[in-house]
Amino acid sequence: MSKMMKVKINNLEFKTIIGILKDERKNKQKVIVDLSFKYDYKNSDFIDYSEVALLVKQNIKQQRFGLIEDAILDTKDLLEYKFNIKKLKMKITKPDILKDCLVSVEG
């Protein structure tokens, strides 16, 4: 018997090269990743959320994306390939790019 479980990883914070502005291509900036997904839990067959968080962090750091949109699409493809997950939602926030607001993209 399986049960649908929902995992949420919030406020995964790290520094990386992301963005298209000249300064963003040179200097690391803080990003915050929030994601959620569902999976079928059965017979102690679970998804290790620490592995998911690590893979997200490694992929975004290694790829040095120009656009947040591309970071989301690529990382979602990677997670869906590696893990048997459903309904994956991801949001990446760049809290320091503008002085008067938080900028994020969700997909």
Long-range contacts (C-beta under 8 A, 24 or more apart in sequence): 1-42, 2-40, 2-41, 2-42, 3-40, 3-41, 3-42, 4-38, 4-39, 4-40, 4-41, 5-38, 5-39, 5-40, 5-41, 5-46, 6-36, 6-37, 6-38, 7-36, 7-37, 7-38, 7-39, 7-47, 7-49, 7-52, 8-34, 8-35, 8-36, 9-33, 9-34, 9-35, 9-36, 9-49, 9-52, 9-53, 9-56, 10-34, 12-53, 12-56, 12-57, 14-57, 14-60, 14-61, 16-60, 16-61, 16-64, 17-61, 17-64, 18-60, 18-64, 18-65, 18-66, 18-68, 18-71, 18-92, 18-94, 19-66, 19-67, 19-94, 19-97, 20-66, 20-67, 24-97, 29-94, 29-96, 29-97, 30-94, 30-95, 30-96, 31-60, 31-92, 31-93, 31-94, 31-95, 32-92, 32-93, 32-95, 32-104, 33-57, 33-60, 33-90, 33-91, 33-92, 33-93, 34-90, 34-91, 34-93, 35-88, 35-89, 35-90, 35-91, 36-87, 36-88, 36-89, 37-79, 37-83, 37-85, 37-86, 37-87, 37-88, 37-89, 38-85, 38-86, 38-87, 39-83, 39-84, 39-85, 39-86, 40-84, 47-83, 47-84, 47-85, 52-79, 52-83, 55-79, 55-82, 60-92, 68-92, 68-94, 68-104, 68-105, 69-105, 69-107, 72-105, 72-106, 72-107, 73-107, 76-107
